[in-house]
Amino acid sequence: MAQSEEYGKNSQQISNLSRIRDGWDEVEAEETRLLRRMTVKESLGHLLSLQNAFESQLQRTESLFRAERIAYLQDLQEKLSRLAKWMKNRRGKPV
């Protein structure tokens, strides 16, 4: 009897995981839609809020992820530079 109950629990857990997986595309689509509606100012506000919340952890692990963070920041600077050039060409003034 215990084996049957164990099987039933496992079967239910697998069913729950399947439902989560099946609905995940919908969750990601909604997340993408909401993110696209954010302005640059709102997006930066969220980023700064997250950085503030996690700053102590970031400082403790800084040496572990230094190279990765530097590469990310360089990539971000390049993207922002391209955006500024695009905005200047589009409107005639910098971002």
PDB file as gemmi writes it, atoms N, CA and C in Angstrom:
CRYST1    1.000    1.000    1.000  90.00  90.00  90.00 P 1                      
ATOM      1  N   MET A   1       0.819  -1.203   0.000  1.00  0.00           N  
ATOM      2  CA  MET A   1       0.000   0.000   0.000  1.00  0.00           C  
ATOM      3  C   MET A   1       0.858   1.261   0.000  1.00  0.00           C  
ATOM      4  N   ALA A   2       1.959   1.253   0.733  1.00  0.00           N  
ATOM      5  CA  ALA A   2       2.838   2.418   0.797  1.00  0.00           C  
ATOM      6  C   ALA A   2       3.424   2.734  -0.566  1.00  0.00           C  
ATOM      7  N   GLN A   3       3.728   1.683  -1.340  1.00  0.00           N  
ATOM      8  CA  GLN A   3       4.286   1.895  -2.671  1.00  0.00           C  
ATOM      9  C   GLN A   3       3.262   2.576  -3.581  1.00  0.00           C  
ATOM     10  N   SER A   4       2.017   2.180  -3.450  1.00  0.00           N  
ATOM     11  CA  SER A   4       0.950   2.764  -4.252  1.00  0.00           C  
ATOM     12  C   SER A   4       0.762   4.242  -3.903  1.00  0.00           C  
ATOM     13  N   GLU A   5       0.812   4.564  -2.602  1.00  0.00           N  
ATOM     14  CA  GLU A   5       0.684   5.952  -2.177  1.00  0.00           C  
ATOM     15  C   GLU A   5       1.858   6.790  -2.675  1.00  0.00           C  
ATOM     16  N   GLU A   6       3.052   6.213  -2.622  1.00  0.00           N  
ATOM     17  CA  GLU A   6       4.260   6.898  -3.105  1.00  0.00           C  
ATOM     18  C   GLU A   6       4.133   7.179  -4.598  1.00  0.00           C  
ATOM     19  N   TYR A   7       3.658   6.191  -5.347  1.00  0.00           N  
ATOM     20  CA  TYR A   7       3.467   6.362  -6.787  1.00  0.00           C  
ATOM     21  C   TYR A   7       2.459   7.475  -7.056  1.00  0.00           C  
ATOM     22  N   GLY A   8       1.392   7.506  -6.274  1.00  0.00           N  
ATOM     23  CA  GLY A   8       0.364   8.535  -6.451  1.00  0.00           C  
ATOM     24  C   GLY A   8       0.924   9.921  -6.202  1.00  0.00           C  
ATOM     25  N   LYS A   9       1.754  10.068  -5.153  1.00  0.00           N  
ATOM     26  CA  LYS A   9       2.381  11.361  -4.859  1.00  0.00           C  
ATOM     27  C   LYS A   9       3.287  11.798  -5.996  1.00  0.00           C  
ATOM     28  N   ASN A  10       4.141  10.854  -6.456  1.00  0.00           N  
ATOM     29  CA  ASN A  10       5.065  11.176  -7.551  1.00  0.00           C  
ATOM     30  C   ASN A  10       4.308  11.555  -8.814  1.00  0.00           C  
ATOM     31  N   SER A  11       3.244  10.823  -9.092  1.00  0.00           N  
ATOM     32  CA  SER A  11       2.443  11.099 -10.279  1.00  0.00           C  
ATOM     33  C   SER A  11       1.829  12.494 -10.204  1.00  0.00           C  
ATOM     34  N   GLN A  12       1.338  12.873  -9.018  1.00  0.00           N  
ATOM     35  CA  GLN A  12       0.751  14.204  -8.827  1.00  0.00           C  
ATOM     36  C   GLN A  12       1.810  15.299  -8.989  1.00  0.00           C  
ATOM     37  N   GLN A  13       2.995  15.063  -8.424  1.00  0.00           N  
ATOM     38  CA  GLN A  13       4.067  16.047  -8.543  1.00  0.00           C  
ATOM     39  C   GLN A  13       4.485  16.233  -9.996  1.00  0.00           C  
ATOM     40  N   ILE A  14       4.585  15.144 -10.736  1.00  0.00           N  
ATOM     41  CA  ILE A  14       4.937  15.221 -12.157  1.00  0.00           C  
ATOM     42  C   ILE A  14       3.857  15.955 -12.925  1.00  0.00           C  
ATOM     43  N   SER A  15       2.612  15.697 -12.582  1.00  0.00           N  
ATOM     44  CA  SER A  15       1.502  16.388 -13.235  1.00  0.00           C  
ATOM     45  C   SER A  15       1.574  17.889 -12.970  1.00  0.00           C  
ATOM     46  N   ASN A  16       1.895  18.266 -11.722  1.00  0.00           N  
ATOM     47  CA  ASN A  16       2.031  19.689 -11.380  1.00  0.00           C  
ATOM     48  C   ASN A  16       3.157  20.332 -12.181  1.00  0.00           C  
ATOM     49  N   LEU A  17       4.296  19.647 -12.283  1.00  0.00           N  
ATOM     50  CA  LEU A  17       5.419  20.176 -13.053  1.00  0.00           C  
ATOM     51  C   LEU A  17       5.060  20.326 -14.527  1.00  0.00           C  
ATOM     52  N   SER A  18       4.322  19.376 -15.058  1.00  0.00           N  
ATOM     53  CA  SER A  18       3.905  19.450 -16.463  1.00  0.00           C  
ATOM     54  C   SER A  18       3.013  20.667 -16.696  1.00  0.00           C  
ATOM     55  N   ARG A  19       2.109  20.931 -15.769  1.00  0.00           N  
ATOM     56  CA  ARG A  19       1.233  22.102 -15.914  1.00  0.00           C  
ATOM     57  C   ARG A  19       2.035  23.393 -15.866  1.00  0.00           C  
ATOM     58  N   ILE A  20       3.042  23.435 -14.997  1.00  0.00           N  
ATOM     59  CA  ILE A  20       3.897  24.624 -14.931  1.00  0.00           C  
ATOM     60  C   ILE A  20       4.633  24.802 -16.245  1.00  0.00           C  
ATOM     61  N   ARG A  21       5.225  23.717 -16.763  1.00  0.00           N  
ATOM     62  CA  ARG A  21       5.956  23.792 -18.033  1.00  0.00           C  
ATOM     63  C   ARG A  21       5.043  24.214 -19.169  1.00  0.00           C  
ATOM     64  N   ASP A  22       3.829  23.653 -19.206  1.00  0.00           N  
ATOM     65  CA  ASP A  22       2.896  23.972 -20.284  1.00  0.00           C  
ATOM     66  C   ASP A  22       2.494  25.445 -20.274  1.00  0.00           C  
ATOM     67  N   GLY A  23       2.400  26.049 -19.096  1.00  0.00           N  
ATOM     68  CA  GLY A  23       2.000  27.443 -19.003  1.00  0.00           C  
ATOM     69  C   GLY A  23       3.162  28.424 -19.037  1.00  0.00           C  
ATOM     70  N   TRP A  24       4.384  27.912 -19.079  1.00  0.00           N  
ATOM     71  CA  TRP A  24       5.551  28.790 -18.988  1.00  0.00           C  
ATOM     72  C   TRP A  24       5.683  29.721 -20.182  1.00  0.00           C  
ATOM     73  N   ASP A  25       5.352  29.244 -21.375  1.00  0.00           N  
ATOM     74  CA  ASP A  25       5.430  30.104 -22.568  1.00  0.00           C  
ATOM     75  C   ASP A  25       4.525  31.322 -22.407  1.00  0.00           C  
ATOM     76  N   GLU A  26       3.355  31.103 -21.830  1.00  0.00           N  
ATOM     77  CA  GLU A  26       2.421  32.202 -21.599  1.00  0.00           C  
ATOM     78  C   GLU A  26       2.994  33.198 -20.586  1.00  0.00           C  
ATOM     79  N   VAL A  27       3.627  32.694 -19.548  1.00  0.00           N  
ATOM     80  CA  VAL A  27       4.249  33.558 -18.538  1.00  0.00           C  
ATOM     81  C   VAL A  27       5.365  34.376 -19.172  1.00  0.00           C  
ATOM     82  N   GLU A  28       6.218  33.736 -19.971  1.00  0.00           N  
ATOM     83  CA  GLU A  28       7.314  34.454 -20.627  1.00  0.00           C  
ATOM     84  C   GLU A  28       6.794  35.493 -21.606  1.00  0.00           C  
ATOM     85  N   ALA A  29       5.726  35.172 -22.321  1.00  0.00           N  
ATOM     86  CA  ALA A  29       5.149  36.130 -23.264  1.00  0.00           C  
ATOM     87  C   ALA A  29       4.612  37.354 -22.528  1.00  0.00           C  
ATOM     88  N   GLU A  30       3.961  37.134 -21.393  1.00  0.00           N  
ATOM     89  CA  GLU A  30       3.442  38.249 -20.600  1.00  0.00           C  
ATOM     90  C   GLU A  30       4.585  39.086 -20.022  1.00  0.00           C  
ATOM     91  N   GLU A  31       5.641  38.417 -19.555  1.00  0.00           N  
ATOM     92  CA  GLU A  31       6.807  39.131 -19.033  1.00  0.00           C  
ATOM     93  C   GLU A  31       7.423  40.007 -20.129  1.00  0.00           C  
ATOM     94  N   THR A  32       7.576  39.463 -21.316  1.00  0.00           N  
ATOM     95  CA  THR A  32       8.136  40.215 -22.437  1.00  0.00           C  
ATOM     96  C   THR A  32       7.260  41.406 -22.783  1.00  0.00           C  
ATOM     97  N   ARG A  33       5.952  41.203 -22.802  1.00  0.00           N  
ATOM     98  CA  ARG A  33       5.019  42.287 -23.118  1.00  0.00           C  
ATOM     99  C   ARG A  33       5.151  43.415 -22.094  1.00  0.00           C  
ATOM    100  N   LEU A  34       5.204  43.059 -20.809  1.00  0.00           N  
ATOM    101  CA  LEU A  34       5.314  44.071 -19.767  1.00  0.00           C  
ATOM    102  C   LEU A  34       6.655  44.803 -19.828  1.00  0.00           C  
ATOM    103  N   LEU A  35       7.727  44.063 -20.087  1.00  0.00           N  
ATOM    104  CA  LEU A  35       9.044  44.696 -20.178  1.00  0.00           C  
ATOM    105  C   LEU A  35       9.119  45.664 -21.349  1.00  0.00           C  
ATOM    106  N   ARG A  36       8.493  45.315 -22.455  1.00  0.00           N  
ATOM    107  CA  ARG A  36       8.518  46.191 -23.633  1.00  0.00           C  
ATOM    108  C   ARG A  36       7.730  47.470 -23.416  1.00  0.00           C  
ATOM    109  N   ARG A  37       6.772  47.450 -22.487  1.00  0.00           N  
ATOM    110  CA  ARG A  37       5.977  48.642 -22.202  1.00  0.00           C  
ATOM    111  C   ARG A  37       6.702  49.611 -21.276  1.00  0.00           C  
ATOM    112  N   MET A  38       7.795  49.140 -20.638  1.00  0.00           N  
ATOM    113  CA  MET A  38       8.537  49.996 -19.715  1.00  0.00           C  
ATOM    114  C   MET A  38       9.339  51.033 -20.487  1.00  0.00           C  
ATOM    115  N   THR A  39       9.399  52.218 -19.926  1.00  0.00           N  
ATOM    116  CA  THR A  39      10.258  53.240 -20.511  1.00  0.00           C  
ATOM    117  C   THR A  39      11.690  52.983 -20.046  1.00  0.00           C  
ATOM    118  N   VAL A  40      12.641  53.666 -20.683  1.00  0.00           N  
ATOM    119  CA  VAL A  40      14.036  53.545 -20.278  1.00  0.00           C  
ATOM    120  C   VAL A  40      14.183  54.002 -18.830  1.00  0.00           C  
ATOM    121  N   LYS A  41      13.503  55.093 -18.480  1.00  0.00           N  
ATOM    122  CA  LYS A  41      13.584  55.623 -17.115  1.00  0.00           C  
ATOM    123  C   LYS A  41      13.055  54.595 -16.107  1.00  0.00           C  
ATOM    124  N   GLU A  42      11.926  53.964 -16.406  1.00  0.00           N  
ATOM    125  CA  GLU A  42      11.368  52.945 -15.509  1.00  0.00           C  
ATOM    126  C   GLU A  42      12.308  51.745 -15.393  1.00  0.00           C  
ATOM    127  N   SER A  43      12.852  51.346 -16.514  1.00  0.00           N  
ATOM    128  CA  SER A  43      13.767  50.209 -16.531  1.00  0.00           C  
ATOM    129  C   SER A  43      15.008  50.484 -15.689  1.00  0.00           C  
ATOM    130  N   LEU A  44      15.586  51.667 -15.841  1.00  0.00           N  
ATOM    131  CA  LEU A  44      16.755  52.039 -15.043  1.00  0.00           C  
ATOM    132  C   LEU A  44      16.400  52.136 -13.560  1.00  0.00           C  
ATOM    133  N   GLY A  45      15.209  52.610 -13.271  1.00  0.00           N  
ATOM    134  CA  GLY A  45      14.749  52.671 -11.885  1.00  0.00           C  
ATOM    135  C   GLY A  45      14.682  51.291 -11.252  1.00  0.00           C  
ATOM    136  N   HIS A  46      14.158  50.316 -12.011  1.00  0.00           N  
ATOM    137  CA  HIS A  46      14.103  48.936 -11.517  1.00  0.00           C  
ATOM    138  C   HIS A  46      15.510  48.369 -11.329  1.00  0.00           C  
ATOM    139  N   LEU A  47      16.385  48.647 -12.278  1.00  0.00           N  
ATOM    140  CA  LEU A  47      17.762  48.164 -12.174  1.00  0.00           C  
ATOM    141  C   LEU A  47      18.437  48.726 -10.929  1.00  0.00           C  
ATOM    142  N   LEU A  48      18.298  50.027 -10.701  1.00  0.00           N  
ATOM    143  CA  LEU A  48      18.918  50.642  -9.535  1.00  0.00           C  
ATOM    144  C   LEU A  48      18.312  50.133  -8.230  1.00  0.00           C  
ATOM    145  N   SER A  49      17.027  49.862  -8.245  1.00  0.00           N  
ATOM    146  CA  SER A  49      16.372  49.305  -7.067  1.00  0.00           C  
ATOM    147  C   SER A  49      16.916  47.909  -6.746  1.00  0.00           C  
ATOM    148  N   LEU A  50      17.081  47.096  -7.779  1.00  0.00           N  
ATOM    149  CA  LEU A  50      17.651  45.761  -7.589  1.00  0.00           C  
ATOM    150  C   LEU A  50      19.096  45.846  -7.109  1.00  0.00           C  
ATOM    151  N   GLN A  51      19.850  46.756  -7.706  1.00  0.00           N  
ATOM    152  CA  GLN A  51      21.244  46.903  -7.298  1.00  0.00           C  
ATOM    153  C   GLN A  51      21.324  47.322  -5.834  1.00  0.00           C  
ATOM    154  N   ASN A  52      20.465  48.228  -5.425  1.00  0.00           N  
ATOM    155  CA  ASN A  52      20.442  48.663  -4.033  1.00  0.00           C  
ATOM    156  C   ASN A  52      20.104  47.496  -3.100  1.00  0.00           C  
ATOM    157  N   ALA A  53      19.137  46.678  -3.501  1.00  0.00           N  
ATOM    158  CA  ALA A  53      18.723  45.545  -2.670  1.00  0.00           C  
ATOM    159  C   ALA A  53      19.822  44.494  -2.541  1.00  0.00           C  
ATOM    160  N   PHE A  54      20.611  44.327  -3.588  1.00  0.00           N  
ATOM    161  CA  PHE A  54      21.609  43.260  -3.599  1.00  0.00           C  
ATOM    162  C   PHE A  54      23.045  43.758  -3.496  1.00  0.00           C  
ATOM    163  N   GLU A  55      23.234  45.035  -3.191  1.00  0.00           N  
ATOM    164  CA  GLU A  55      24.578  45.612  -3.187  1.00  0.00           C  
ATOM    165  C   GLU A  55      25.543  44.882  -2.257  1.00  0.00           C  
ATOM    166  N   SER A  56      25.087  44.511  -1.075  1.00  0.00           N  
ATOM    167  CA  SER A  56      26.010  43.835  -0.141  1.00  0.00           C  
ATOM    168  C   SER A  56      26.479  42.493  -0.703  1.00  0.00           C  
ATOM    169  N   GLN A  57      25.569  41.737  -1.336  1.00  0.00           N  
ATOM    170  CA  GLN A  57      25.967  40.469  -1.954  1.00  0.00           C  
ATOM    171  C   GLN A  57      26.899  40.710  -3.140  1.00  0.00           C  
ATOM    172  N   LEU A  58      26.627  41.768  -3.889  1.00  0.00           N  
ATOM    173  CA  LEU A  58      27.479  42.092  -5.030  1.00  0.00           C  
ATOM    174  C   LEU A  58      28.897  42.418  -4.564  1.00  0.00           C  
ATOM    175  N   GLN A  59      28.988  43.157  -3.470  1.00  0.00           N  
ATOM    176  CA  GLN A  59      30.315  43.510  -2.959  1.00  0.00           C  
ATOM    177  C   GLN A  59      31.069  42.277  -2.456  1.00  0.00           C  
ATOM    178  N   ARG A  60      30.350  41.366  -1.776  1.00  0.00           N  
ATOM    179  CA  ARG A  60      31.014  40.162  -1.253  1.00  0.00           C  
ATOM    180  C   ARG A  60      31.505  39.238  -2.365  1.00  0.00           C  
ATOM    181  N   THR A  61      30.821  39.224  -3.489  1.00  0.00           N  
ATOM    182  CA  THR A  61      31.194  38.314  -4.582  1.00  0.00           C  
ATOM    183  C   THR A  61      31.877  39.024  -5.739  1.00  0.00           C  
ATOM    184  N   GLU A  62      32.226  40.283  -5.547  1.00  0.00           N  
ATOM    185  CA  GLU A  62      32.792  41.101  -6.631  1.00  0.00           C  
ATOM    186  C   GLU A  62      34.005  40.441  -7.286  1.00  0.00           C  
ATOM    187  N   SER A  63      34.919  39.926  -6.493  1.00  0.00           N  
ATOM    188  CA  SER A  63      36.140  39.351  -7.070  1.00  0.00           C  
ATOM    189  C   SER A  63      35.839  38.098  -7.907  1.00  0.00           C  
ATOM    190  N   LEU A  64      34.797  37.366  -7.540  1.00  0.00           N  
ATOM    191  CA  LEU A  64      34.441  36.156  -8.286  1.00  0.00           C  
ATOM    192  C   LEU A  64      33.909  36.469  -9.675  1.00  0.00           C  
ATOM    193  N   PHE A  65      33.197  37.590  -9.793  1.00  0.00           N  
ATOM    194  CA  PHE A  65      32.517  37.906 -11.047  1.00  0.00           C  
ATOM    195  C   PHE A  65      33.052  39.165 -11.715  1.00  0.00           C  
ATOM    196  N   ARG A  66      34.206  39.647 -11.285  1.00  0.00           N  
ATOM    197  CA  ARG A  66      34.763  40.907 -11.796  1.00  0.00           C  
ATOM    198  C   ARG A  66      34.870  40.913 -13.323  1.00  0.00           C  
ATOM    199  N   ALA A  67      35.522  39.916 -13.890  1.00  0.00           N  
ATOM    200  CA  ALA A  67      35.734  39.892 -15.348  1.00  0.00           C  
ATOM    201  C   ALA A  67      34.400  39.881 -16.095  1.00  0.00           C  
ATOM    202  N   GLU A  68      33.459  39.101 -15.603  1.00  0.00           N  
ATOM    203  CA  GLU A  68      32.143  39.021 -16.242  1.00  0.00           C  
ATOM    204  C   GLU A  68      31.406  40.359 -16.161  1.00  0.00           C  
ATOM    205  N   ARG A  69      31.476  41.012 -15.015  1.00  0.00           N  
ATOM    206  CA  ARG A  69      30.804  42.303 -14.847  1.00  0.00           C  
ATOM    207  C   ARG A  69      31.445  43.372 -15.722  1.00  0.00           C  
ATOM    208  N   ILE A  70      32.771  43.372 -15.813  1.00  0.00           N  
ATOM    209  CA  ILE A  70      33.462  44.350 -16.656  1.00  0.00           C  
ATOM    210  C   ILE A  70      33.063  44.159 -18.116  1.00  0.00           C  
ATOM    211  N   ALA A  71      33.012  42.904 -18.558  1.00  0.00           N  
ATOM    212  CA  ALA A  71      32.611  42.616 -19.939  1.00  0.00           C  
ATOM    213  C   ALA A  71      31.177  43.079 -20.177  1.00  0.00           C  
ATOM    214  N   TYR A  72      30.303  42.828 -19.210  1.00  0.00           N  
ATOM    215  CA  TYR A  72      28.910  43.249 -19.339  1.00  0.00           C  
ATOM    216  C   TYR A  72      28.814  44.774 -19.411  1.00  0.00           C  
ATOM    217  N   LEU A  73      29.535  45.464 -18.544  1.00  0.00           N  
ATOM    218  CA  LEU A  73      29.490  46.929 -18.544  1.00  0.00           C  
ATOM    219  C   LEU A  73      30.053  47.515 -19.831  1.00  0.00           C  
ATOM    220  N   GLN A  74      31.106  46.896 -20.374  1.00  0.00           N  
ATOM    221  CA  GLN A  74      31.648  47.367 -21.653  1.00  0.00           C  
ATOM    222  C   GLN A  74      30.616  47.190 -22.762  1.00  0.00           C  
ATOM    223  N   ASP A  75      29.937  46.052 -22.751  1.00  0.00           N  
ATOM    224  CA  ASP A  75      28.896  45.789 -23.742  1.00  0.00           C  
ATOM    225  C   ASP A  75      27.757  46.801 -23.592  1.00  0.00           C  
ATOM    226  N   LEU A  76      27.380  47.075 -22.354  1.00  0.00           N  
ATOM    227  CA  LEU A  76      26.323  48.052 -22.098  1.00  0.00           C  
ATOM    228  C   LEU A  76      26.726  49.437 -22.587  1.00  0.00           C  
ATOM    229  N   GLN A  77      27.964  49.837 -22.339  1.00  0.00           N  
ATOM    230  CA  GLN A  77      28.441  51.141 -22.812  1.00  0.00           C  
ATOM    231  C   GLN A  77      28.388  51.224 -24.334  1.00  0.00           C  
ATOM    232  N   GLU A  78      28.782  50.150 -25.012  1.00  0.00           N  
ATOM    233  CA  GLU A  78      28.720  50.138 -26.479  1.00  0.00           C  
ATOM    234  C   GLU A  78      27.282  50.269 -26.963  1.00  0.00           C  
ATOM    235  N   LYS A  79      26.367  49.565 -26.319  1.00  0.00           N  
ATOM    236  CA  LYS A  79      24.958  49.648 -26.711  1.00  0.00           C  
ATOM    237  C   LYS A  79      24.402  51.043 -26.475  1.00  0.00           C  
ATOM    238  N   LEU A  80      24.745  51.631 -25.329  1.00  0.00           N  
ATOM    239  CA  LEU A  80      24.267  52.984 -25.043  1.00  0.00           C  
ATOM    240  C   LEU A  80      24.853  54.000 -26.017  1.00  0.00           C  
ATOM    241  N   SER A  81      26.090  53.789 -26.413  1.00  0.00           N  
ATOM    242  CA  SER A  81      26.718  54.675 -27.387  1.00  0.00           C  
ATOM    243  C   SER A  81      26.000  54.574 -28.739  1.00  0.00           C  
ATOM    244  N   ARG A  82      25.695  53.344 -29.156  1.00  0.00           N  
ATOM    245  CA  ARG A  82      24.967  53.156 -30.422  1.00  0.00           C  
ATOM    246  C   ARG A  82      23.574  53.778 -30.337  1.00  0.00           C  
ATOM    247  N   LEU A  83      22.926  53.640 -29.172  1.00  0.00           N  
ATOM    248  CA  LEU A  83      21.603  54.238 -28.983  1.00  0.00           C  
ATOM    249  C   LEU A  83      21.684  55.754 -29.070  1.00  0.00           C  
ATOM    250  N   ALA A  84      22.703  56.340 -28.440  1.00  0.00           N  
ATOM    251  CA  ALA A  84      22.871  57.796 -28.486  1.00  0.00           C  
ATOM    252  C   ALA A  84      23.089  58.268 -29.922  1.00  0.00           C  
ATOM    253  N   LYS A  85      23.908  57.551 -30.682  1.00  0.00           N  
ATOM    254  CA  LYS A  85      24.139  57.919 -32.091  1.00  0.00           C  
ATOM    255  C   LYS A  85      22.859  57.800 -32.896  1.00  0.00           C  
ATOM    256  N   TRP A  86      22.118  56.734 -32.656  1.00  0.00           N  
ATOM    257  CA  TRP A  86      20.860  56.527 -33.366  1.00  0.00           C  
ATOM    258  C   TRP A  86      19.880  57.644 -33.045  1.00  0.00           C  
ATOM    259  N   MET A  87      19.784  57.988 -31.739  1.00  0.00           N  
ATOM    260  CA  MET A  87      18.872  59.052 -31.327  1.00  0.00           C  
ATOM    261  C   MET A  87      19.298  60.394 -31.928  1.00  0.00           C  
ATOM    262  N   LYS A  88      20.602  60.645 -31.968  1.00  0.00           N  
ATOM    263  CA  LYS A  88      21.096  61.900 -32.536  1.00  0.00           C  
ATOM    264  C   LYS A  88      20.742  61.973 -34.015  1.00  0.00           C  
ATOM    265  N   ASN A  89      20.939  60.905 -34.729  1.00  0.00           N  
ATOM    266  CA  ASN A  89      20.604  60.883 -36.158  1.00  0.00           C  
ATOM    267  C   ASN A  89      19.102  60.983 -36.380  1.00  0.00           C  
ATOM    268  N   ARG A  90      18.338  60.430 -35.490  1.00  0.00           N  
ATOM    269  CA  ARG A  90      16.889  60.435 -35.648  1.00  0.00           C  
ATOM    270  C   ARG A  90      16.274  61.778 -35.299  1.00  0.00           C  
ATOM    271  N   ARG A  91      16.733  62.376 -34.218  1.00  0.00           N  
ATOM    272  CA  ARG A  91      16.135  63.626 -33.736  1.00  0.00           C  
ATOM    273  C   ARG A  91      17.058  64.821 -33.794  1.00  0.00           C  
ATOM    274  N   GLY A  92      18.333  64.572 -34.013  1.00  0.00           N  
ATOM    275  CA  GLY A  92      19.274  65.675 -34.073  1.00  0.00           C  
ATOM    276  C   GLY A  92      19.801  66.113 -32.730  1.00  0.00           C  
ATOM    277  N   LYS A  93      19.500  65.342 -31.664  1.00  0.00           N  
ATOM    278  CA  LYS A  93      20.038  65.695 -30.350  1.00  0.00           C  
ATOM    279  C   LYS A  93      20.373  64.412 -29.576  1.00  0.00           C  
ATOM    280  N   PRO A  94      21.340  64.476 -28.685  1.00  0.00           N  
ATOM    281  CA  PRO A  94      21.744  63.277 -27.946  1.00  0.00           C  
ATOM    282  C   PRO A  94      20.704  62.850 -26.926  1.00  0.00           C  
ATOM    283  N   VAL A  95      20.869  61.633 -26.451  1.00  0.00           N  
ATOM    284  CA  VAL A  95      19.945  61.082 -25.445  1.00  0.00           C  
ATOM    285  C   VAL A  95      20.161  61.760 -24.131  1.00  0.00           C  
TER     286      VAL A  95                                                      
END                                                                             
